[in-house]
Amino acid sequence: MKNYKVTSQIKLSDISTKEVFDDAEKKLKKVRKKLAKIQDTMYAEGKYAALICLQGMDTAGKDSLIREVFKEVNARGVVVHSFKVPTELEKSHNYLWRHYIALPAKGKLGVFNRTHYENVLVTRVHPEYVFGENIPSVKSLDDLNDDFYHKRMEEINAFEKQIEANGTIILKFFLNLSKEEQKNRLLRRLRLKEKNWKFSPGDLKERKLWDKYQFCYEDLLNKTSTDYAPWYIIPADDKPTARLIVAKTILKTLEQFNFEEPELPKKYQVEIENYKSQLENEA
């Protein structure tokens, strides 16, 4: 999966949004079973958590990816958070607060559907949103310049370094969708009655800001992909392929940690035959 990992400066315009793998859906079934098994062992060991971050333009396929990739994982082992517009309570805290309290416990997979990067993405495209945070140093739009957002990126890097040092494995995926494919998916939402509920006129307003979003994504990918919390740019025009790449990347990363189920304490091991006998000879 090294081909997708951001390890040097990138230009999104140079990166393909489409790859098609043969039998991607069939291969995904095998991978997600292995993912479920390794999560069970990870849960039993209880030393690590894993945070899976998903970002992408509207219709990039985040929801369906979560459904398909984690379908086999025990319900107790995966927790999904979808971050919407901050509530008044959330805005009364530091912008990272709501993400911090949503972090997965050790033994679990946590999935952020949209992430803490919205704070250097949507708020950069729509800087007026930051005014709702009541930051003392922000008095006008002039204060919300590149330095402001780059400082936030440094804070996010520090946040991720802290949680990684305490046992959270971090994987970040940008679902790289083409503008043409987004158009097709939006049209599908309008043409199919059962998909109408997914459509919002706001989708078209945000689409007009495509180039600005691409600039912001490219900037954050270049400034926040680290050894301890890498970004992967996933070609998202073909959903089955995108899901398979993400699943395989997660699995290969978790396999490197060699999780082990804990042994039964020795004082109980020596009594196993006795316990079996008690059960087998119940009246």
TAGI-V284239 format. One record per residue. N is the residue number from 1. OMEGA is omega as a letter, one per 20 degrees, with the letter a starting at -180 (none if undefined). D_LAST is the distance of its C-alpha to the last C-alpha in Angstrom with 1 decimal. Layout:
# TAGI-V284239
<<N | OMEGA | D_LAST> <N | OMEGA | D_LAST>>
This chain:
# TAGI-V284239
<<1 | a | 57.0> <2 | a | 59.9> <3 | a | 62.4> <4 | a | 61.2> <5 | r | 60.8> <6 | a | 63.6> <7 | r | 65.0> <8 | a | 68.7> <9 | a | 70.9> <10 | r | 70.5> <11 | a | 72.4> <12 | a | 70.4> <13 | a | 73.3> <14 | a | 73.0> <15 | a | 69.3> <16 | r | 68.2> <17 | a | 66.0> <18 | r | 64.9> <19 | r | 63.0> <20 | r | 61.2> <21 | r | 58.5> <22 | r | 57.7> <23 | a | 54.2> <24 | a | 53.4> <25 | r | 50.8> <26 | r | 49.0> <27 | r | 49.2> <28 | a | 47.9> <29 | r | 44.6> <30 | a | 44.0> <31 | a | 45.1> <32 | r | 43.0> <33 | r | 39.8> <34 | r | 40.7> <35 | r | 41.6> <36 | a | 38.2> <37 | a | 36.5> <38 | r | 38.8> <39 | r | 38.2> <40 | r | 34.5> <41 | r | 35.2> <42 | r | 37.9> <43 | a | 35.5> <44 | a | 33.0> <45 | r | 35.9> <46 | a | 37.3> <47 | a | 40.8> <48 | r | 42.9> <49 | r | 43.7> <50 | r | 46.0> <51 | r | 48.6> <52 | a | 50.0> <53 | r | 53.4> <54 | r | 55.0> <55 | r | 58.6> <56 | r | 61.0> <57 | r | 63.5> <58 | a | 62.5> <59 | a | 61.0> <60 | r | 60.2> <61 | a | 56.6> <62 | a | 54.5> <63 | a | 52.1> <64 | r | 51.4> <65 | r | 51.1> <66 | a | 48.3> <67 | a | 46.6> <68 | a | 46.9> <69 | a | 46.4> <70 | a | 43.3> <71 | a | 41.6> <72 | a | 38.7> <73 | r | 38.1> <74 | a | 35.0> <75 | r | 36.1> <76 | a | 35.0> <77 | a | 37.2> <78 | a | 40.6> <79 | a | 42.7> <80 | r | 46.0> <81 | r | 48.9> <82 | a | 52.0> <83 | r | 54.8> <84 | r | 57.3> <85 | a | 60.3> <86 | r | 59.5> <87 | r | 58.8> <88 | r | 60.8> <89 | a | 58.1> <90 | r | 58.0> <91 | r | 61.8> <92 | r | 61.9> <93 | r | 60.2> <94 | a | 61.2> <95 | r | 61.0> <96 | a | 58.2> <97 | a | 56.0> <98 | r | 54.2> <99 | r | 53.5> <100 | a | 52.2> <101 | r | 49.6> <102 | a | 48.4> <103 | a | 47.7> <104 | r | 44.3> <105 | r | 41.7> <106 | a | 40.8> <107 | a | 38.6> <108 | r | 40.1> <109 | r | 42.9> <110 | r | 45.4> <111 | r | 48.0> <112 | r | 51.2> <113 | b | 52.9> <114 | a | 56.4> <115 | r | 56.4> <116 | r | 58.2> <117 | r | 61.0> <118 | a | 62.0> <119 | r | 63.7> <120 | a | 66.2> <121 | r | 66.3> <122 | a | 66.5> <123 | r | 68.1> <124 | r | 70.6> <125 | r | 71.5> <126 | a | 71.5> <127 | r | 72.4> <128 | r | 72.9> <129 | a | 69.1> <130 | a | 69.2> <131 | r | 71.2> <132 | r | 68.1> <133 | r | 66.6> <134 | r | 69.4> <135 | a | 70.1> <136 | a | 72.9> <137 | a | 74.7> <138 | a | 74.8> <139 | r | 77.8> <140 | r | 78.9> <141 | r | 78.2> <142 | r | 80.4> <143 | a | 77.7> <144 | a | 75.2> <145 | a | 76.8> <146 | a | 75.5> <147 | r | 75.1> <148 | a | 72.8> <149 | r | 70.4> <150 | r | 70.7> <151 | r | 69.7> <152 | r | 66.6> <153 | r | 65.8> <154 | r | 66.0> <155 | r | 63.7> <156 | r | 61.2> <157 | r | 61.4> <158 | r | 60.7> <159 | a | 57.8> <160 | r | 56.2> <161 | r | 57.0> <162 | a | 55.2> <163 | r | 52.0> <164 | a | 52.1> <165 | a | 52.5> <166 | r | 49.3> <167 | r | 47.1> <168 | r | 48.0> <169 | a | 49.0> <170 | r | 51.8> <171 | a | 53.0> <172 | a | 55.7> <173 | r | 56.8> <174 | r | 60.0> <175 | a | 59.9> <176 | a | 63.5> <177 | r | 64.6> <178 | r | 68.1> <179 | a | 70.2> <180 | r | 70.7> <181 | r | 67.0> <182 | r | 66.4> <183 | a | 69.1> <184 | a | 67.4> <185 | r | 64.0> <186 | r | 65.7> <187 | r | 67.5> <188 | r | 64.3> <189 | a | 62.8> <190 | a | 65.9> <191 | a | 66.1> <192 | a | 62.5> <193 | a | 61.7> <194 | r | 58.0> <195 | a | 59.0> <196 | a | 61.6> <197 | a | 59.4> <198 | a | 59.3> <199 | r | 63.1> <200 | r | 65.0> <201 | r | 68.8> <202 | r | 68.1> <203 | a | 67.1> <204 | r | 70.7> <205 | r | 72.0> <206 | r | 69.9> <207 | r | 70.8> <208 | a | 74.5> <209 | a | 73.5> <210 | a | 72.1> <211 | r | 74.5> <212 | r | 73.8> <213 | a | 70.1> <214 | r | 70.6> <215 | a | 72.7> <216 | r | 70.1> <217 | a | 67.3> <218 | a | 69.4> <219 | a | 70.3> <220 | r | 66.7> <221 | a | 65.4> <222 | a | 68.1> <223 | a | 67.6> <224 | r | 63.8> <225 | a | 62.4> <226 | r | 61.3> <227 | a | 59.4> <228 | r | 56.5> <229 | a | 56.6> <230 | r | 58.3> <231 | r | 59.5> <232 | r | 59.2> <233 | a | 61.6> <234 | r | 59.9> <235 | a | 62.0> <236 | a | 60.7> <237 | r | 62.9> <238 | a | 60.3> <239 | a | 56.9> <240 | r | 54.6> <241 | r | 56.4> <242 | r | 56.3> <243 | a | 52.5> <244 | a | 52.0> <245 | a | 54.3> <246 | a | 52.5> <247 | a | 49.0> <248 | r | 50.1> <249 | r | 51.8> <250 | a | 48.7> <251 | a | 46.5> <252 | r | 49.1> <253 | a | 49.5> <254 | a | 45.8> <255 | a | 45.3> <256 | a | 47.9> <257 | r | 45.6> <258 | r | 42.9> <259 | r | 40.0> <260 | r | 36.9> <261 | a | 33.3> <262 | r | 32.4> <263 | r | 30.3> <264 | r | 27.1> <265 | a | 28.2> <266 | a | 28.3> <267 | r | 26.2> <268 | r | 23.3> <269 | a | 24.3> <270 | a | 23.9> <271 | a | 20.3> <272 | a | 19.4> <273 | r | 17.8> <274 | r | 15.8> <275 | r | 14.6> <276 | a | 13.9> <277 | r | 11.8> <278 | a | 9.7> <279 | a | 9.2> <280 | a | 8.9> <281 | r | 6.3> <282 | r | 3.8> <283 | none | 0.0>>
